[in-house]
Amino acid sequence: MTESDNEFVCFKNVQKSYDGKILVVKDLNLSIGRGEFLTMLGPSGSGKTTCLLMLAGFETATHGQILLDGKTINNIPPHKRGIGMVFQNYALFPHMSVEENLSFPLEVRSMGRSMREQKVKHALDMVQMSEFATRRPSQLSGGQQQRIALARALVFEPELVLMDEPLGALDKQLREHMQFEIKHLHERLKVTVVYVTHDQTEALTMSDRVAVFDDGIIQQLASPDTLYEEPINSFVAQFVGENNTLTGVVEKIDKSSATVRLDSGDMISAMPVNIHKSGERTQVSIRPERVETDMKRLPEGGYTISAEVLEFIYMGDVFRTRLKVAGNDDFIVKSRNSPDQSRLTPGETIKIGWLPQDCRALDA
């Protein structure tokens, strides 16, 4: 892979302010590889959508450069950037049929009729919507409209497709189905995708890499598994996936281990991340599925602590238990539903445990 392939899309020192005072994007430096599926993930107001709109050309960067395939595109209008776009509200023309909606971006590019017909047919086949070619958008379900919006973004074979919360209006089951459809289309077409969402599951399911935004800054840029298993600060740990936190003070620290005195007085060991010296306050992070309620299953070297069962919920494939642990009465444990997994009773006191390497001491 050449250097330009590694930097197919590039933000260099990009800033954006709408009022000349407050920066909604702060000094963004980000390279996206050719053929990569990169997701911008973050809460509302974090700057992720603004970044997408600047890349599309609908917003102008206040400072810095945006490059596409090595060329600066800051002053190129949206319709000349050759970028496909998919929006949450589909943005289909209601007075046009499905095939006319797909044909429109090809007409704008002055493509001949026979070539247009060929490309429209191919795009509809790609999203399995050929039989709906003559229908109007109002005659389609939400999922079908989203497929057409996706086909329209791909019909002129762009090298870059931008997607802004494209599945937000769909119900849970259809949204999950479309996640895999988009992922498989990306794998087949090798097109570069920049995807914006606030849905962590969507980001973890679909992406090659995820950029987690907060307050106009990328907090962490990593593969989905690294992001989930190795958050670099407490914001990422809390925002990506479900997470338990216990607060305390660092008593002792070296490169591979930190001893933390919890506010309850309990002493635990954790991997030090984003903490530097003893005496510092810390927020200890443990994922719910890494906590064991059956001490016979806890591997050697595991740490144990007392907990009070507050709530036990049967969810089919998993049991979800809410506990009071070291002063935190919203400590969650997820256990796989299996014949030998005991069901806990609210009010009882139990021992729970986890391995020190599954526990991360983060910034407070």
C-alpha positions as CSV (number, residue, x, y, z in Angstrom):
1,M,0.0,0.0,0.0
2,T,1.4,3.4,-1.0
3,E,1.5,6.4,1.3
4,S,-1.4,8.1,-0.6
5,D,-3.4,4.9,0.0
6,N,-2.7,5.3,3.7
7,E,-3.8,8.9,3.6
8,F,-6.7,8.7,1.1
9,V,-8.7,11.2,3.3
10,C,-6.6,13.5,5.4
11,F,-7.6,16.2,7.9
12,K,-4.6,18.4,8.8
13,N,-4.9,20.8,11.8
14,V,-8.6,21.3,11.0
15,Q,-10.6,23.6,13.2
16,K,-14.2,24.7,13.0
17,S,-16.0,27.5,14.7
18,Y,-19.6,28.7,13.9
19,D,-19.4,31.9,15.9
20,G,-15.7,32.8,15.8
21,K,-15.3,32.1,19.5
22,I,-16.1,28.5,20.4
23,L,-14.3,25.7,18.5
24,V,-16.6,22.7,17.8
25,V,-13.7,20.9,16.1
26,K,-10.2,21.5,17.7
27,D,-7.1,20.9,15.7
28,L,-8.1,17.6,14.1
29,N,-5.4,15.5,12.5
30,L,-6.8,12.3,11.0
31,S,-5.7,10.0,8.1
32,I,-8.1,7.5,6.6
33,G,-6.8,4.7,4.4
34,R,-8.2,3.9,0.9
35,G,-10.8,1.1,1.3
36,E,-11.1,1.7,5.1
37,F,-14.3,1.7,7.0
38,L,-13.8,4.4,9.6
39,T,-16.6,5.4,12.1
40,M,-16.7,8.7,13.9
41,L,-18.5,7.9,17.2
42,G,-19.5,10.3,20.0
43,P,-22.3,12.0,21.9
44,S,-24.4,14.9,20.4
45,G,-22.3,18.0,20.1
46,S,-19.0,16.2,20.1
47,G,-18.0,17.4,16.6
48,K,-18.3,14.2,14.6
49,T,-21.1,15.3,12.2
50,T,-19.3,18.7,11.7
51,C,-16.2,16.8,10.5
52,L,-18.4,14.8,8.1
53,L,-20.0,17.9,6.7
54,M,-16.7,19.6,6.2
55,L,-15.5,16.5,4.3
56,A,-18.7,16.6,2.2
57,G,-18.3,20.3,1.5
58,F,-21.5,21.4,3.2
59,E,-19.4,23.2,5.9
60,T,-16.1,25.1,5.5
61,A,-13.1,24.6,7.8
62,T,-12.2,27.7,9.8
63,H,-8.6,26.6,9.8
64,G,-6.5,23.7,8.3
65,Q,-6.6,21.5,5.2
66,I,-8.8,18.6,4.1
67,L,-7.3,16.4,1.4
68,L,-8.8,13.7,-0.8
69,D,-6.3,11.5,-2.6
70,G,-3.5,14.0,-2.0
71,K,-5.5,17.1,-3.3
72,T,-6.8,19.9,-1.1
73,I,-10.6,20.1,-1.4
74,N,-11.4,23.0,1.0
75,N,-12.6,25.2,-1.9
76,I,-14.1,22.5,-4.1
77,P,-18.0,22.6,-4.1
78,P,-19.8,19.5,-2.8
79,H,-21.1,18.4,-6.3
80,K,-17.5,18.4,-7.7
81,R,-15.9,16.2,-4.9
82,G,-17.3,12.9,-6.3
83,I,-18.4,11.8,-2.9
84,G,-21.4,9.5,-2.2
85,M,-23.7,10.5,0.7
86,V,-26.3,8.6,2.7
87,F,-28.4,10.5,5.3
88,Q,-30.7,9.4,8.1
89,N,-33.7,10.8,6.4
90,Y,-32.9,9.1,3.1
91,A,-33.2,12.4,1.1
92,L,-34.9,10.6,-1.9
93,F,-36.9,12.7,-4.4
94,P,-40.6,11.8,-3.6
95,H,-41.8,12.7,-7.1
96,M,-39.4,10.3,-8.8
97,S,-39.5,6.5,-9.1
98,V,-36.7,4.4,-7.6
99,E,-34.9,4.1,-10.9
100,E,-35.2,7.8,-11.6
101,N,-33.8,8.6,-8.1
102,L,-30.8,6.4,-9.0
103,S,-30.4,7.8,-12.5
104,F,-30.4,11.4,-11.3
105,P,-26.7,11.5,-10.1
106,L,-25.7,9.9,-13.4
107,E,-27.6,12.5,-15.5
108,V,-25.9,15.3,-13.6
109,R,-22.6,13.7,-14.7
110,S,-23.8,13.7,-18.3
111,M,-23.8,9.9,-18.7
112,G,-25.4,8.4,-21.7
113,R,-28.8,6.7,-21.4
114,S,-27.7,3.1,-22.0
115,M,-24.8,3.4,-19.5
116,R,-27.2,5.0,-17.0
117,E,-29.7,2.1,-17.3
118,Q,-26.9,-0.5,-16.9
119,K,-25.5,1.2,-13.8
120,V,-28.9,1.7,-12.2
121,K,-29.7,-2.0,-12.7
122,H,-26.4,-3.0,-11.2
123,A,-26.9,-0.8,-8.2
124,L,-30.4,-2.1,-7.6
125,D,-29.2,-5.7,-7.9
126,M,-26.5,-4.9,-5.4
127,V,-29.0,-4.0,-2.7
128,Q,-31.6,-6.6,-3.8
129,M,-34.2,-4.0,-4.8
130,S,-34.6,-4.6,-8.6
131,E,-38.3,-5.5,-8.3
132,F,-39.1,-2.1,-6.8
133,A,-37.5,0.0,-9.7
134,T,-40.8,1.6,-10.7
135,R,-42.2,2.4,-7.3
136,R,-42.1,5.8,-5.6
137,P,-40.3,6.2,-2.2
138,S,-43.7,6.6,-0.4
139,Q,-44.5,3.1,-1.5
140,L,-41.5,1.6,0.2
141,S,-40.8,0.7,3.9
142,G,-38.1,2.5,5.9
143,G,-35.6,-0.3,5.3
144,Q,-36.3,-0.4,1.6
145,Q,-35.9,3.4,1.3
146,Q,-32.6,3.2,3.1
147,R,-31.4,0.5,0.7
148,I,-32.3,2.8,-2.2
149,A,-30.5,5.7,-0.6
150,L,-27.5,3.4,-0.3
151,A,-27.7,2.3,-3.9
152,R,-28.0,6.0,-5.1
153,A,-24.8,6.8,-3.1
154,L,-23.0,4.0,-4.8
155,V,-24.4,4.1,-8.4
156,F,-21.8,6.4,-9.8
157,E,-19.0,4.3,-8.2
158,P,-17.5,6.9,-5.9
159,E,-14.2,6.1,-4.1
160,L,-15.5,7.6,-1.0
161,V,-19.0,7.3,0.7
162,L,-20.1,9.3,3.7
163,M,-22.9,8.1,5.9
164,D,-24.5,10.3,8.6
165,E,-26.6,8.2,11.1
166,P,-28.1,6.3,8.2
167,L,-29.8,3.6,10.3
168,G,-31.1,5.9,13.1
169,A,-34.7,5.9,11.9
170,L,-35.0,2.1,11.6
171,D,-36.3,-0.4,14.3
172,K,-33.8,-2.4,16.2
173,Q,-34.0,-5.7,14.2
174,L,-33.9,-4.0,10.8
175,R,-31.0,-1.7,12.0
176,E,-29.0,-4.8,13.0
177,H,-29.7,-6.5,9.7
178,M,-28.7,-3.3,7.7
179,Q,-25.4,-3.1,9.7
180,F,-24.3,-6.4,8.3
181,E,-25.6,-5.5,4.8
182,I,-23.5,-2.3,4.7
183,K,-20.5,-4.1,6.1
184,H,-20.7,-6.8,3.5
185,L,-21.2,-4.3,0.7
186,H,-18.1,-2.4,1.9
187,E,-16.1,-5.6,1.9
188,R,-17.2,-6.5,-1.6
189,L,-16.8,-3.1,-3.2
190,K,-13.6,-2.0,-1.3
191,V,-15.0,1.6,-1.2
192,T,-13.8,4.0,1.5
193,V,-16.5,4.7,4.1
194,V,-16.7,7.4,6.7
195,Y,-19.6,6.7,9.0
196,V,-21.1,8.9,11.7
197,T,-23.1,7.4,14.6
198,H,-23.7,7.8,18.4
199,D,-24.5,4.0,18.5
200,Q,-21.6,2.1,20.0
201,T,-22.8,-1.3,18.8
202,E,-23.0,0.0,15.3
203,A,-19.5,1.3,15.5
204,L,-18.0,-1.9,17.0
205,T,-19.9,-4.1,14.5
206,M,-19.1,-2.4,11.2
207,S,-15.8,-0.5,11.5
208,D,-12.1,-1.2,10.7
209,R,-11.3,1.7,13.1
210,V,-13.3,3.9,15.3
211,A,-12.6,7.6,16.2
212,V,-14.2,8.4,19.5
213,F,-15.0,12.2,19.7
214,D,-15.8,14.3,22.7
215,D,-15.6,18.1,23.0
216,G,-14.3,18.5,19.4
217,I,-11.3,16.2,20.0
218,I,-10.6,12.6,19.1
219,Q,-10.2,10.9,22.5
220,Q,-9.1,7.6,21.0
221,L,-8.6,6.1,17.5
222,A,-8.4,2.4,17.4
223,S,-9.8,-0.9,16.1
224,P,-13.1,-2.0,17.8
225,D,-11.6,-4.6,20.0
226,T,-8.8,-2.3,21.2
227,L,-11.3,0.4,21.9
228,Y,-13.4,-1.9,24.0
229,E,-10.7,-3.9,25.7
230,E,-8.1,-1.1,26.2
231,P,-9.8,2.3,26.6
232,I,-7.2,5.0,27.2
233,N,-9.3,7.2,29.5
234,S,-12.4,7.2,31.6
235,F,-14.6,8.9,28.9
236,V,-13.9,6.2,26.4
237,A,-14.4,3.4,29.0
238,Q,-17.8,4.9,29.9
239,F,-19.0,5.7,26.4
240,V,-18.0,2.5,24.6
241,G,-19.9,-0.5,25.9
242,E,-21.3,-1.0,29.4
243,N,-18.8,-0.4,32.2
244,N,-18.6,-0.6,36.0
245,T,-16.6,2.1,37.9
246,L,-15.2,2.2,41.4
247,T,-13.5,5.3,42.7
248,G,-10.4,5.5,45.0
249,V,-6.8,6.7,45.5
250,V,-3.6,5.2,44.0
251,E,-1.6,3.8,46.9
252,K,1.3,2.3,44.9
253,I,2.1,2.2,41.2
254,D,4.6,0.7,38.7
255,K,4.5,0.1,34.9
256,S,2.3,-2.9,35.1
257,S,0.3,-2.6,38.3
258,A,-1.5,-0.1,40.5
259,T,-2.7,-0.8,44.0
260,V,-5.9,1.3,44.7
261,R,-7.6,2.0,48.0
262,L,-11.2,2.3,47.1
263,D,-13.4,4.9,48.9
264,S,-15.0,2.0,50.8
265,G,-11.5,1.1,52.2
266,D,-11.1,-2.1,50.1
267,M,-7.7,-2.6,48.4
268,I,-7.6,-3.8,44.8
269,S,-5.0,-4.2,42.0
270,A,-5.5,-2.9,38.5
271,M,-3.6,-2.1,35.3
272,P,-2.5,1.6,35.4
273,V,-3.8,3.6,32.4
274,N,-3.6,7.4,32.3
275,I,-2.5,7.7,36.0
276,H,1.0,8.5,37.0
277,K,1.7,8.7,40.7
278,S,0.6,7.5,44.1
279,G,-1.9,9.8,45.8
280,E,-3.8,10.4,42.6
281,R,-7.6,9.9,42.5
282,T,-8.6,7.2,40.0
283,Q,-11.7,5.7,38.5
284,V,-11.3,1.9,38.2
285,S,-13.1,0.3,35.2
286,I,-14.4,-3.3,35.0
287,R,-16.6,-4.7,32.2
288,P,-19.8,-6.5,33.4
289,E,-19.0,-9.8,31.6
290,R,-15.5,-10.0,33.2
291,V,-17.0,-10.2,36.7
292,E,-17.5,-13.7,38.1
293,T,-20.3,-14.5,40.7
294,D,-19.4,-18.2,41.1
295,M,-16.0,-18.4,43.0
296,K,-15.4,-22.0,41.6
297,R,-15.1,-20.4,38.1
298,L,-12.7,-17.6,39.1
299,P,-9.2,-18.3,37.8
300,E,-6.2,-18.4,40.1
301,G,-4.9,-15.0,40.9
302,G,-8.4,-13.5,40.8
303,Y,-9.4,-10.7,43.3
304,T,-12.6,-11.1,45.4
305,I,-14.8,-8.6,47.1
306,S,-18.2,-8.7,48.9
307,A,-21.4,-7.6,47.1
308,E,-25.0,-7.2,47.9
309,V,-27.5,-8.5,45.3
310,L,-30.0,-5.7,44.5
311,E,-31.7,-7.0,41.4
312,F,-31.6,-10.1,39.2
313,I,-33.0,-9.9,35.7
314,Y,-33.5,-12.9,33.3
315,M,-32.8,-11.7,29.7
316,G,-32.9,-15.0,27.9
317,D,-29.4,-15.6,26.7
318,V,-27.9,-13.8,29.8
319,F,-28.6,-13.0,33.4
320,R,-28.1,-9.4,34.4
321,T,-27.5,-8.8,38.1
322,R,-27.3,-5.4,39.7
323,L,-25.1,-5.3,42.8
324,K,-23.9,-2.9,45.5
325,V,-20.2,-3.1,45.5
326,A,-17.8,-0.8,47.5
327,G,-20.5,1.9,47.8
328,N,-21.6,1.7,44.1
329,D,-25.2,0.4,44.0
330,D,-25.3,0.3,40.2
331,F,-22.6,-2.4,39.6
332,I,-23.7,-4.7,36.8
333,V,-22.7,-8.3,36.2
334,K,-23.6,-10.2,33.0
335,S,-23.6,-14.0,33.2
336,R,-24.2,-16.4,30.4
337,N,-27.4,-18.4,30.8
338,S,-26.2,-22.0,31.3
339,P,-27.7,-24.9,33.4
340,D,-25.0,-24.7,36.0
341,Q,-25.2,-20.9,36.4
342,S,-26.9,-20.1,39.7
343,R,-29.7,-17.6,39.9
344,L,-29.1,-14.9,42.6
345,T,-31.7,-13.6,45.1
346,P,-32.1,-9.9,45.9
347,G,-31.0,-9.2,49.4
348,E,-28.3,-11.9,49.7
349,T,-24.6,-11.1,50.2
350,I,-22.2,-12.8,47.9
351,K,-18.6,-12.8,46.8
352,I,-17.7,-11.6,43.3
353,G,-14.3,-11.6,41.6
354,W,-12.3,-10.7,38.6
355,L,-8.7,-10.9,37.3
356,P,-6.4,-7.8,37.9
357,Q,-5.7,-7.6,34.1
358,D,-9.4,-7.1,33.5
359,C,-9.4,-4.1,35.7
360,R,-8.1,-0.7,34.6
361,A,-7.2,2.3,36.8
362,L,-8.1,5.3,34.7
363,D,-8.1,9.1,35.2
364,A,-10.6,10.3,37.8
